[in-house]
Amino acid sequence: MSRQLITDAKNTWCPGCGNFAIQHTLKDVLGEMEEQGRSLDDVVLVTGIGCHGKMADYLNINSFYAIHGRALPVATGIKIANPDLSVICCAGDGDAYAEGLGHMIFAAKRNIDITLIVHDNRVYGLTTGQYTPTSPLNFHGRSTPAGTVEKPFNPLELALVSGATFIARTYTRWLDHLRATLRDAIDHRGFSFVDVLQICATYYNMTKPYTARAYELEDHDPGDFDAACETMREWDYSSDAPIALGTFYRTDASTFDEKFGNGGQHEEERKEAIAALLDQRV
Amino acid sequence: MNDYSILIGGKAGEGINRAGSVIVRILSHLGYCQYMYYDYPSLIRGGHNFALVRASTHRIGTHRNAVEFLLALDQDTVDVHRWRCSDGTAVLFNANKVDAEGMGIPIDDIVEEEGGSSVMVNTCLIGAFGRAAGIPWATMEEVLTLEIPKKIETNLRIARRGYDAVEEQTPIPRQEAARHPILTGNEAIGLGLLDAGLDAYVAYPMTPSSGLLHFLAGVAGDFALKVIHPENEIAVMLMAQGAAYAGARTAVGTSGGGFCLMTEGLSMAGMTEVPVTIVMAQRGGPSTGTPTYTAQGDLHFILNAGQGEFPRFVISPGNIEQAYEWSARALNLSWKYQVPSILLEDKTLAEGAYSFDRDMTTPVGREAVARRDGGSPYRRYAATETGVSPLATVPLEGEVIKANSYHHDERGITTEDPALVAWLNEKRMRKEDAMLEEIDRLSPVTTAGDGSADTALLCWGSNIGVCAEVAGEAGLKVIQPIVLSPFPVQAFNTALENVTVLIAVEDNITGQLTRLVEGLGCCVDDAILRYDGRPFSLEELREQVREVVA
C-alpha cells in the first residue's frame, strides 16, 4: 500500500526556494523505491537545523529532526542500531560544513552506509544571510558586510580525502539529474555524499550563473581517484569556472555498520553471562 | 576485627594498579572483604603511583592511613609514605633501587637471573609480601595463575624467589567467610547496565570514566553489545539518541569536560524524549583540573545542564552494590519515562576496587516499556495523564515515527502555536510527578550507623563508605540520598526525623549537596569539605568529625 508522502504541515519555504525541488525529487525517489518493493517503514530521514530541516516535517516518513550540525551522528546511531534501515541525512551547508564538519569527515572515514544530501545554497538562510563555508571569497553577508576574506572549502575534495565512497554534485534546476543522482546515492552501499547546488531565492540567488556554467560530467571514470580529484578541482566554489555535475567518485569498500548485527540477547543468556563474569572475579 | 592495610608503590609503568589487584585477589581468597584505592598522577611513565589495599573481616568502603605492609618498588614509596608506618609495619623493598630499613630483596637481580621482563618486579614483591603475611604458597600460586595471563612459569619462579627471600612478620590468617567477586565502580555500573539490557555503549575516552569503556568493549562479545568510540562527546550523545530512536538501549560515559560537550545533546533528549543514560564520573575541576583525582564538584552542573526546562533522573550511587543496582534502574527508568538518566559517580568509586556482595543486590533485569496503544496513526508525543507517551521505535509497520528537537505537536511536527507550546511544556514537566512517585518506592535515601542518633552525617556518592564506618564507631547516623533529581523530599525528611544536628561531608569547596537540601528548607549545621583531590581516609574523617561534634 503506497502512502501519502507529503504531510499536511504548512510549507514555509520562500517562493522559488531550491528546497522544493529536493523535497519533491526525494518524494519521487521514495515512491519509486516503494513501488520496487522497499518498505518505507524501513527508511529514516535525519535532518539538521536550517531551511533544509523542514523536510522532516514535510515528508511523511520516519524522521529525526535533530539539531544544527548533528544530523550525521544521529543517523550513524540509527544505522548502527539497525543496519537494515535505509538512512538518509539532509543537511545544510552551514550545518554539514561548519557546525558539523567533524561529523562529516568521520562519517566518510567510517564509510558508514548513510546517504548525506547537502542542500548547498552557500548562505545561511534561516538566520537571514550570513556567509557559509562554501560562500565565495569576498561574499557580502550580514556578518561580513565588507566581504569575506577567506576562501571557501571545496566539499567534494573534503569528502574524497576523508574516505567517502560515493561523491556527486547536482543542481536543483536539473531535475532529472537530481533524481537519478539521489537514487544512485541511496542505492550505493557505503557513505554517499551529494552536494546539491541550490539557490536561495532570498539571500543568494545564483540561478543565472549556475544555469550558464553547469555541465554534465562525461567520459569520466568514477573509479579513478586521481581523475576524481582533478575534476573536483576544476571549480573551487569561488571562481567563474565551469561547474561539473555528476558522480565524481564511486567505489566499493567495507562499511562501518557491517560489523554490527541487529543485537539483542535473551534475558536468561544475559543473566548467565553476568553470573559467569562475576564468578571469574572471585 | 581483623583489618590490614597494604600499600604498594612504584613508578608509573611498573604495573602498580595490577599489583594492587593481585594483592586484593590474594586476600579475597583468604576470605576478606576488600577495598583498594589507586592513586596515580596524569602521566604514562615515571611519577609515583601507589595502590592502597585494605582487607577486613568487616564490610568496608574506605582506606586507612596506617599500613601494616609497605611494599616499595621505588624510593618515593618509602619517603612519601613513611608517616603511614609504625614499628610493626613490615617494609619490603627492592634493594637494588631503594634505600630503607626493613626487608630488602634484590628484585632487579632476581628478575634478571630468572630471565623475566622489567614489569615482573612487582610479581617478585608480591611473592615477598605473601611470605611476610604468612600466606601459604599454594594460595599464592593459585591466585597468581588466575591473575597473570602471560609467562606464568617465569612469574611463578620470580614470585617464589621473593617468597623465599624474606621472613614471616605479620600473619594474615585465613577467614571462614564467603569469597566475593572484586569489581571497580565502573565495572559494577557496566554490569548493572547490562543487567537492564544494555544494547549499545558510546563513549569518548576520559578519565575516570574510561575504565567503563574498556570493560564494556572487553565483554561486548558476551552480551551482543555494540560499543562505539566516535570522534568526540558531541557525537557520542547524538549517536546514543539515534540508536535509541531505532530501539537500542544505549548508555554513554564521560567526565565533566566531555559532559560539557554533551549538554547540547542532553537538551535535545529533553525535547525529543528519546531515552539516554549518561554515566558521569567526576574528577577535579574546573577545566582539565586534576584528571586522575577525585571530586564531587559537578552536582549543580548536572542538575541544571542543558538549555530549557526538562525533567531528568540524577542518581549517585555510593558503594559497589548501589552502583550495580542503581545503574540497572537508571537505564530502565530512562526508558520508562523517556528522559535522560544520569549516573553521577566520582573517581573514588569509579576506579576503586571493592568486594561485591551478590546477596546485597536485588536482580533488576530489563523492564518492559509500555508500548503504543495500537491506535493509528501513531502519535509519538500523544497526550497522556502522566505525560509519558506510549513509546515505539523504528521500524513500526505502516506507521511513521517523528522525533523532533523543535517544539512539536503530538505527531512530532514542528509548531510555534502558543497553545501547543504551552501544552508540550506541561506534558514534559508533568512526567516529574510520576518519576518522583516511582523513586519513592525504591528507597532513594539510605541511612547507616546508629539510626536513633540525633547527630547525622549527610553525604553522597563514595563518601558513604568512610561516613558509615566513622558513624558506626562514633554512634552517629548517616544519611545518603542516592537519587538527587527529582529530589526525594519525603524519604529525605523521614531520614531526618529525630536528627537535631546535621553535618555534611562532601568532596567540594562550596557544599553542593548542602546547597541543594538547604534550598528545600533543610538546615545543615556544619560541613566537612575536602577539595584536594584525595578521598577522606578513615582516620582523617574520624578526626574532623570529632572536632565538629565536640
Interface residues (C-beta under 8 A of the other chain):
Chain A: M1 T7 A9 S39 D41 D42 V44 V46 I49 K54 A56 D57 N60 I61 N62 S63 F64 Y65 A66 I67 R70 P73 V74 A75 T76 G77 I78 K79 I80 A81 N82 L85 G102 H103 F106 F260 G261 G263 G264 Q265 E267 R270 K271 A273 I274 A276 L277 L278 D279 Q280 R281 V282
Chain B: S28 R179 H180 P181 I182 L183 L191 L194 D195 G197 D199 A200 V202 V219 D222 F223 A224 L225 K226 I228 P230 E231 N232 I234 A235 V236 L238 M239 A240 Q241 G242 A243 A244 Y245 A246 G247 A248 T250 E264 G265 M268 T272 F356 R358 P363 G365 R366 V394 P395 L396 E397 G398 E399 V400 I401 K402 A403 N404 S405 Y406 H408 G412 I413 T414
